[in-house]
Amino acid sequence: MKNFPQIASRIFNKPLLLDPQYAQIFFGALSERMNIQSLIDINGKELSQIELKEMAINYTGRRTEKVYHMVGDIAIIPVQGSLTHNLGTLHPYSGMTGYDGIEAKLNMAMEDDDVKGVMLDIDSPGGEVSGCFDLSDHIYNLRSTKPVWSISNEFAASAAYAISSASSRIIVPRTAEVGSVGVLTAHVDQSKLLKDRGVKVTLIYSGQHKVDGNPYAKLPKSVKKQKQAEIDSIRELFVQTVARNRNVSYDHIFNTEAIIYSGKNAVKMKMADAVMSYNEALVEFQNHLSSLGSSIIGANHMAKEKDSAQTEHQGGKTFTAEDVTKAKADGYESGVNSGVKVDRERINAIMDSDEAKGRKDQAKYLALNTSMSVDDAVAVLATAPVTSTHENGSPLDAAMGKIEQPEVGADGDGVKPSMSDQIFSDFKAVTNYKSGEK
């Protein structure tokens, strides 16, 4: 307080004309510099300095502003500094970004109809293991709802790359660095230092492995071997996650041996997709979103549209709730209730496209659920995650891919129908659709 005597004399022990809620924000903004350790509100609840700072950081006036910066239709979410599990704040703070804050912003962006796509603005050397892979999985799943791109601006290593890899497109400027798909831990041996200072530490414990890896003794070989196995296991999870996210083989990522790549080399090694500046990346992303038109809408709006109808209409036919339920059970949630004109030729083109491979559910949704053109649908599919491939799928997938399967059709004639023919056949069964109807 000695640095702010004038301010202190005006705010402490003085009557103030402030709204009680804003007073918390006011004192929160000054809490660190004024050494305010806690505040008791009008209800008797004690707020810690951390809680006060959090309220001040997240204050947005009347809360008409968004918690992320918008550039056109793009929500910019920063991923900066050391990454931590539960930081407890939406925004980067004191050189750290919390996985919890990133996830909260992503969820808000997915539900915001003003947001057509998300750009992760990454400048981080990585951070904690806890929470990292859960967030990566979450981004991987969200990117099929709205496009999620990332840019290394200018460093995305280790945990930061695990997050970046989950986006559908990774941009790197010429000097940016990405990679370091590896894990490390550090054991500190203070035994000699303590001995030289005449300090002896005696650990009293119960349980053979309770003090494994303590800093007061040399690391036993058995404990080092155990720790190495743990690190190897985490690395395996890291490699599997990046291989899935980037749609490349496990061996390709494993063999990088945690190397960091920059610019064109990152693209060459399939660790990134394009080299361009930050501004160029935003322009390309905005052009991409514009090409998708109005097909991207908020997640809440999509959910409401799916669940609101009890009876629906298509081609002049009325469908009951039972029809809708049956269609949903078959996986064609809006094939009945979208009111979209059935066009077999268009459905075939979408379902049989190269981009539909490994994206069956997304292709099915776009073909039967929307009125998007073939070109637009294929463009959307190209940004969606691949759910399964022989290259990086499960061992069972890989094994099954090597077994010659019998080509048996519905009538036992030895001819296997195409994916689009089968879906269209199922669709007709559900809707009683007849050729020539609109």
C-alpha positions as CSV (number, residue, x, y, z in Angstrom):
1,M,0.0,0.0,0.0
2,K,3.0,2.3,0.5
3,N,3.0,2.9,-3.3
4,F,-0.6,4.0,-3.4
5,P,-1.2,6.2,-0.3
6,Q,-3.4,8.7,-2.2
7,I,-5.7,5.9,-3.7
8,A,-5.8,4.1,-0.4
9,S,-6.9,7.2,1.4
10,R,-9.8,7.6,-1.0
11,I,-11.2,4.0,-1.1
12,F,-10.6,2.6,2.4
13,N,-12.8,3.7,5.4
14,K,-14.7,6.1,3.1
15,P,-18.3,6.0,2.0
16,L,-18.5,5.0,-1.7
17,L,-21.4,5.2,-4.1
18,L,-20.8,1.9,-5.8
19,D,-23.0,-1.0,-6.8
20,P,-22.1,-3.9,-4.5
21,Q,-21.3,-6.2,-7.4
22,Y,-19.1,-3.7,-9.1
23,A,-17.4,-2.9,-5.8
24,Q,-16.1,-6.5,-5.9
25,I,-14.7,-5.9,-9.4
26,F,-13.2,-2.5,-8.3
27,F,-11.4,-4.0,-5.3
28,G,-10.4,-7.1,-7.3
29,A,-8.6,-4.9,-9.8
30,L,-6.6,-3.3,-7.0
31,S,-6.2,-6.4,-4.8
32,E,-2.7,-7.4,-5.8
33,R,-1.1,-3.9,-5.8
34,M,-3.0,-2.8,-2.7
35,N,-2.3,-6.1,-0.9
36,I,-6.0,-6.9,-0.4
37,Q,-5.9,-10.5,0.8
38,S,-9.7,-11.0,1.0
39,L,-13.0,-9.2,0.9
40,I,-16.2,-10.0,2.8
41,D,-19.3,-9.2,0.7
42,I,-22.7,-8.0,1.9
43,N,-23.8,-11.6,2.4
44,G,-20.9,-12.4,4.7
45,K,-19.1,-14.5,2.1
46,E,-15.3,-14.2,2.1
47,L,-13.7,-13.8,-1.3
48,S,-10.0,-14.6,-1.6
49,Q,-7.5,-12.4,-3.5
50,I,-7.5,-15.0,-6.3
51,E,-11.3,-14.9,-6.6
52,L,-11.2,-11.1,-6.6
53,K,-8.6,-11.0,-9.4
54,E,-10.6,-13.5,-11.4
55,M,-13.7,-11.4,-11.2
56,A,-11.8,-8.3,-12.3
57,I,-10.1,-10.1,-15.2
58,N,-13.4,-11.5,-16.5
59,Y,-15.4,-8.2,-16.1
60,T,-16.8,-6.9,-19.4
61,G,-19.0,-4.0,-18.3
62,R,-22.5,-5.1,-18.9
63,R,-21.2,-8.3,-20.4
64,T,-22.2,-7.5,-23.9
65,E,-18.7,-8.3,-25.1
66,K,-17.5,-11.8,-25.9
67,V,-14.8,-13.5,-23.9
68,Y,-12.8,-14.0,-27.1
69,H,-11.6,-11.5,-29.7
70,M,-13.5,-11.6,-33.0
71,V,-12.0,-11.1,-36.5
72,G,-14.9,-11.3,-38.9
73,D,-16.5,-14.6,-38.3
74,I,-13.5,-16.0,-36.5
75,A,-13.1,-16.3,-32.7
76,I,-9.5,-16.0,-31.7
77,I,-8.6,-18.0,-28.6
78,P,-5.0,-17.5,-27.2
79,V,-3.0,-20.4,-25.9
80,Q,0.1,-18.7,-24.4
81,G,2.9,-19.4,-21.9
82,S,3.0,-22.5,-19.6
83,L,-0.1,-24.7,-19.9
84,T,-1.7,-25.8,-16.7
85,H,-4.6,-28.1,-15.8
86,N,-7.0,-26.0,-13.7
87,L,-5.9,-22.3,-13.7
88,G,-9.4,-21.1,-12.8
89,T,-9.4,-18.2,-15.3
90,L,-10.7,-17.8,-18.8
91,H,-7.7,-15.8,-20.0
92,P,-4.0,-16.3,-19.9
93,Y,-2.7,-15.0,-16.5
94,S,0.8,-14.5,-15.1
95,G,2.5,-16.3,-18.0
96,M,0.1,-19.3,-17.9
97,T,-3.0,-20.5,-19.8
98,G,-5.4,-23.1,-18.2
99,Y,-6.8,-26.0,-20.2
100,D,-10.0,-25.3,-18.4
101,G,-10.2,-21.7,-19.7
102,I,-9.4,-22.9,-23.3
103,E,-12.2,-25.5,-23.1
104,A,-14.7,-23.0,-21.7
105,K,-14.0,-20.5,-24.5
106,L,-14.3,-23.2,-27.1
107,N,-17.6,-24.4,-25.8
108,M,-18.9,-20.8,-25.8
109,A,-17.7,-20.3,-29.4
110,M,-19.4,-23.5,-30.6
111,E,-22.7,-22.2,-29.2
112,D,-22.3,-18.6,-30.5
113,D,-24.1,-18.1,-33.8
114,D,-21.8,-15.1,-34.6
115,V,-18.8,-17.5,-34.6
116,K,-18.3,-19.5,-37.8
117,G,-14.8,-20.8,-37.0
118,V,-12.2,-20.8,-34.2
119,M,-8.5,-19.9,-34.6
120,L,-6.2,-21.1,-31.8
121,D,-3.4,-18.5,-31.5
122,I,-0.6,-20.6,-30.0
123,D,2.7,-19.4,-28.5
124,S,3.6,-21.9,-25.8
125,P,6.5,-24.3,-24.9
126,G,3.9,-26.8,-23.4
127,G,3.1,-27.6,-19.9
128,E,1.3,-30.1,-17.6
129,V,0.3,-33.6,-18.7
130,S,-2.9,-33.5,-16.6
131,G,-5.8,-32.3,-18.7
132,C,-3.8,-32.0,-21.9
133,F,-5.0,-35.0,-23.8
134,D,-8.6,-34.6,-22.6
135,L,-8.6,-31.1,-24.1
136,S,-7.0,-32.4,-27.3
137,D,-9.8,-35.0,-27.6
138,H,-12.4,-32.3,-27.0
139,I,-11.0,-30.1,-29.8
140,Y,-10.8,-33.1,-32.1
141,N,-14.5,-33.8,-31.5
142,L,-15.6,-30.1,-31.8
143,R,-13.9,-29.5,-35.1
144,S,-16.7,-31.4,-36.9
145,T,-19.2,-28.9,-35.4
146,K,-17.3,-25.8,-36.6
147,P,-13.9,-25.4,-38.3
148,V,-11.1,-25.1,-35.8
149,W,-7.7,-24.0,-37.1
150,S,-4.5,-23.2,-35.3
151,I,-1.5,-21.0,-35.9
152,S,1.9,-21.3,-34.3
153,N,2.6,-17.7,-33.4
154,E,5.5,-18.6,-33.1
155,F,5.9,-21.6,-30.9
156,A,3.8,-24.7,-30.4
157,A,5.8,-27.4,-28.7
158,S,4.9,-30.5,-26.6
159,A,1.6,-30.0,-24.8
160,A,0.9,-26.9,-27.0
161,Y,1.4,-29.1,-30.1
162,A,-0.9,-31.8,-28.7
163,I,-3.6,-29.1,-28.6
164,S,-2.6,-27.6,-32.0
165,S,-2.6,-31.1,-33.7
166,A,-6.3,-31.5,-32.8
167,S,-7.3,-28.6,-35.1
168,S,-8.3,-29.4,-38.6
169,R,-5.6,-27.2,-40.1
170,I,-2.3,-26.0,-38.7
171,I,-0.6,-22.8,-40.1
172,V,3.0,-21.9,-39.4
173,P,4.8,-18.7,-40.3
174,R,8.3,-19.1,-41.9
175,T,10.1,-18.9,-38.6
176,A,7.6,-20.6,-36.3
177,E,8.4,-23.9,-34.6
178,V,6.2,-26.9,-33.9
179,G,6.6,-30.5,-32.6
180,S,8.5,-31.9,-29.6
181,V,6.2,-35.0,-29.4
182,G,7.9,-36.3,-26.3
183,V,7.8,-36.4,-22.5
184,L,10.3,-35.5,-19.8
185,T,10.6,-35.5,-16.0
186,A,13.4,-34.2,-13.8
187,H,14.6,-35.7,-10.6
188,V,16.5,-33.4,-8.3
189,D,19.2,-35.1,-6.1
190,Q,20.1,-32.7,-3.2
191,S,21.9,-35.3,-1.2
192,K,25.4,-34.0,-1.8
193,L,24.4,-30.4,-1.3
194,L,22.7,-31.2,2.0
195,K,25.8,-33.3,3.1
196,D,28.1,-30.5,2.3
197,R,26.0,-28.1,4.5
198,G,25.8,-30.6,7.3
199,V,22.1,-31.3,6.8
200,K,20.7,-34.8,7.2
201,V,17.1,-35.5,6.2
202,T,15.4,-38.6,7.7
203,L,12.2,-39.7,6.0
204,I,9.8,-41.6,8.2
205,Y,7.2,-43.4,6.0
206,S,4.9,-46.4,5.6
207,G,4.7,-48.1,2.3
208,Q,7.7,-49.4,0.4
209,H,7.3,-46.9,-2.5
210,K,5.9,-44.0,-0.6
211,V,9.0,-41.8,-1.0
212,D,10.2,-43.1,-4.4
213,G,12.0,-40.3,-6.2
214,N,12.5,-38.0,-3.2
215,P,15.2,-35.3,-3.6
216,Y,17.2,-36.2,-0.5
217,A,18.8,-39.3,-1.9
218,K,20.2,-40.7,-5.2
219,L,17.6,-42.2,-7.5
220,P,17.7,-46.0,-7.2
221,K,17.9,-47.9,-10.4
222,S,14.6,-49.7,-9.7
223,V,12.7,-46.4,-9.2
224,K,14.3,-44.9,-12.3
225,K,13.2,-47.9,-14.3
226,Q,9.6,-47.4,-13.0
227,K,9.6,-43.7,-13.8
228,Q,11.0,-44.5,-17.3
229,A,8.1,-46.9,-17.9
230,E,5.6,-44.2,-16.9
231,I,7.2,-41.6,-19.2
232,D,7.2,-44.1,-22.1
233,S,3.5,-44.8,-21.5
234,I,2.7,-41.1,-21.7
235,R,4.7,-40.7,-24.8
236,E,2.8,-43.6,-26.4
237,L,-0.5,-41.8,-25.6
238,F,1.0,-38.5,-27.0
239,V,2.0,-40.2,-30.3
240,Q,-1.3,-42.0,-30.7
241,T,-3.2,-38.7,-30.1
242,V,-1.2,-36.7,-32.7
243,A,-1.3,-39.6,-35.3
244,R,-5.1,-39.7,-35.0
245,N,-5.4,-35.9,-35.1
246,R,-3.1,-35.5,-38.1
247,N,-4.4,-38.6,-39.9
248,V,-0.8,-40.0,-40.2
249,S,0.7,-43.3,-39.1
250,Y,1.9,-43.9,-35.5
251,D,5.4,-44.8,-36.7
252,H,5.7,-41.5,-38.6
253,I,5.1,-39.4,-35.5
254,F,7.1,-41.8,-33.2
255,N,10.1,-41.5,-35.5
256,T,10.3,-37.8,-35.2
257,E,11.8,-38.5,-31.8
258,A,10.5,-35.2,-30.3
259,I,12.3,-33.1,-32.9
260,I,11.0,-29.5,-33.3
261,Y,10.4,-28.4,-36.9
262,S,10.1,-24.9,-38.4
263,G,8.4,-23.5,-41.4
264,K,8.5,-25.6,-44.6
265,N,10.1,-28.5,-42.7
266,A,7.1,-28.7,-40.5
267,V,4.8,-29.0,-43.5
268,K,7.2,-31.5,-45.1
269,M,7.0,-33.7,-42.0
270,K,3.2,-33.4,-41.9
271,M,3.3,-31.6,-38.6
272,A,1.7,-28.6,-40.2
273,D,-0.4,-27.8,-43.4
274,A,0.8,-24.5,-44.7
275,V,3.3,-21.7,-44.3
276,M,1.9,-18.2,-44.1
277,S,1.9,-15.2,-41.9
278,Y,-0.7,-14.6,-39.2
279,N,-2.7,-12.1,-41.3
280,E,-2.6,-14.3,-44.3
281,A,-3.9,-17.2,-42.2
282,L,-6.8,-15.1,-41.0
283,V,-7.7,-14.1,-44.6
284,E,-7.5,-17.7,-45.8
285,F,-9.6,-18.9,-42.9
286,Q,-12.3,-16.2,-43.5
287,N,-12.4,-17.1,-47.2
288,H,-12.9,-20.7,-46.3
289,L,-15.7,-19.9,-43.9
290,S,-17.3,-17.7,-46.5
291,S,-17.2,-20.6,-49.0
292,L,-19.2,-22.7,-46.5
293,G,-22.0,-20.1,-46.4
294,S,-24.7,-20.5,-43.9
295,S,-24.1,-24.3,-43.2
296,I,-22.3,-23.5,-40.0
297,I,-24.6,-22.7,-37.1
298,G,-24.4,-22.7,-33.4
299,A,-24.4,-26.1,-31.6
300,N,-27.3,-25.1,-29.4
301,H,-29.4,-24.1,-32.4
302,M,-28.6,-27.4,-34.1
303,A,-29.6,-29.4,-31.0
304,K,-32.9,-27.5,-30.7
305,E,-33.7,-28.1,-34.4
306,K,-33.1,-31.8,-34.0
307,D,-35.3,-32.3,-30.9
308,S,-38.1,-29.8,-31.4
309,A,-40.4,-31.4,-34.0
310,Q,-43.1,-34.0,-33.1
311,T,-44.5,-34.1,-36.6
312,E,-42.5,-33.2,-39.7
313,H,-43.1,-32.7,-43.4
314,Q,-41.1,-33.7,-46.4
315,G,-42.3,-33.8,-50.0
316,G,-45.9,-33.3,-48.8
317,K,-45.9,-36.3,-46.5
318,T,-46.5,-36.0,-42.7
319,F,-44.2,-37.9,-40.4
320,T,-45.3,-38.9,-36.9
321,A,-43.0,-38.8,-33.8
322,E,-42.7,-42.6,-34.2
323,D,-41.3,-42.1,-37.7
324,V,-38.8,-39.6,-36.4
325,T,-37.8,-41.9,-33.6
326,K,-37.3,-44.8,-36.0
327,A,-35.2,-42.6,-38.4
328,K,-33.0,-41.5,-35.4
329,A,-32.5,-45.1,-34.4
330,D,-31.2,-45.8,-37.9
331,G,-28.8,-42.9,-37.6
332,Y,-30.6,-40.5,-40.0
333,E,-31.7,-38.0,-37.4
334,S,-32.9,-35.3,-39.8
335,G,-33.4,-37.4,-42.9
336,V,-37.0,-37.3,-42.0
337,N,-37.4,-33.9,-40.5
338,S,-35.2,-31.6,-42.4
339,G,-37.6,-30.8,-45.2
340,V,-34.7,-31.3,-47.7
341,K,-35.6,-32.3,-51.2
342,V,-34.3,-35.9,-51.8
343,D,-31.9,-36.0,-54.7
344,R,-30.4,-39.4,-55.2
345,E,-27.7,-38.2,-57.6
346,R,-26.6,-35.5,-55.1
347,I,-26.6,-38.1,-52.2
348,N,-24.5,-40.5,-54.2
349,A,-22.0,-37.9,-55.1
350,I,-21.5,-36.8,-51.5
351,M,-21.4,-40.4,-50.0
352,D,-19.1,-41.8,-52.7
353,S,-16.6,-38.8,-52.6
354,D,-13.1,-39.4,-51.5
355,E,-13.6,-37.0,-48.6
356,A,-16.4,-39.2,-47.2
357,K,-14.0,-42.0,-46.5
358,G,-13.6,-42.4,-42.8
359,R,-16.3,-39.7,-42.3
360,K,-19.4,-41.8,-42.8
361,D,-21.5,-40.0,-40.1
362,Q,-20.6,-36.5,-41.3
363,A,-21.2,-37.4,-44.9
364,K,-24.6,-39.0,-44.1
365,Y,-25.6,-35.8,-42.2
366,L,-24.7,-33.5,-45.0
367,A,-26.3,-35.7,-47.7
368,L,-29.6,-36.3,-46.0
369,N,-29.8,-33.3,-43.6
370,T,-28.9,-30.3,-45.6
371,S,-29.4,-28.7,-49.0
372,M,-25.7,-28.1,-49.5
373,S,-24.3,-28.6,-52.9
374,V,-21.9,-31.4,-53.6
375,D,-18.9,-29.1,-53.7
376,D,-19.8,-27.4,-50.5
377,A,-20.5,-30.7,-48.7
378,V,-17.1,-32.1,-49.9
379,A,-15.4,-28.9,-48.7
380,V,-16.9,-29.4,-45.2
381,L,-16.0,-33.1,-45.1
382,A,-12.4,-32.2,-46.0
383,T,-12.1,-30.3,-42.7
384,A,-13.8,-32.9,-40.6
385,P,-11.8,-35.5,-38.6
386,V,-11.4,-39.0,-40.0
387,T,-13.0,-41.5,-37.6
388,S,-11.2,-44.6,-38.8
389,T,-8.5,-45.6,-41.2
390,H,-6.4,-48.7,-41.6
391,E,-3.3,-46.5,-41.4
392,N,-3.9,-45.3,-37.8
393,G,-7.0,-47.2,-36.7
394,S,-7.2,-49.9,-34.1
395,P,-5.3,-53.2,-34.4
396,L,-8.6,-54.9,-35.1
397,D,-9.3,-52.4,-37.9
398,A,-5.9,-53.0,-39.4
399,A,-6.4,-56.8,-39.2
400,M,-9.8,-56.7,-40.7
401,G,-8.6,-54.6,-43.5
402,K,-6.3,-57.5,-44.5
403,I,-9.0,-60.1,-44.6
404,E,-10.8,-60.6,-47.8
405,Q,-14.5,-60.1,-47.1
406,P,-17.3,-61.8,-49.0
407,E,-19.2,-59.5,-51.3
408,V,-22.8,-60.4,-50.4
409,G,-25.6,-58.2,-51.4
410,A,-29.1,-57.8,-50.0
411,D,-30.5,-60.4,-52.3
412,G,-27.6,-62.8,-51.9
413,D,-26.5,-62.2,-55.5
414,G,-22.8,-61.7,-54.5
415,V,-22.9,-58.0,-55.3
416,K,-22.2,-55.6,-52.5
417,P,-24.3,-52.3,-52.7
418,S,-22.4,-49.0,-52.5
419,M,-22.6,-47.0,-49.3
420,S,-24.8,-44.4,-50.9
421,D,-27.2,-47.1,-52.4
422,Q,-27.5,-48.7,-49.0
423,I,-28.2,-45.5,-47.2
424,F,-30.7,-44.4,-49.9
425,S,-32.5,-47.8,-49.6
426,D,-32.7,-47.4,-45.8
427,F,-33.9,-43.8,-46.2
428,K,-36.7,-44.9,-48.6
429,A,-37.8,-47.6,-46.1
430,V,-38.2,-45.0,-43.4
431,T,-39.9,-42.3,-45.4
432,N,-41.9,-44.3,-47.9
433,Y,-40.2,-42.2,-50.5
434,K,-41.0,-43.0,-54.1
435,S,-39.0,-42.1,-57.2
436,G,-40.2,-38.9,-58.8
437,E,-41.7,-37.4,-55.6
438,K,-40.5,-34.0,-54.4
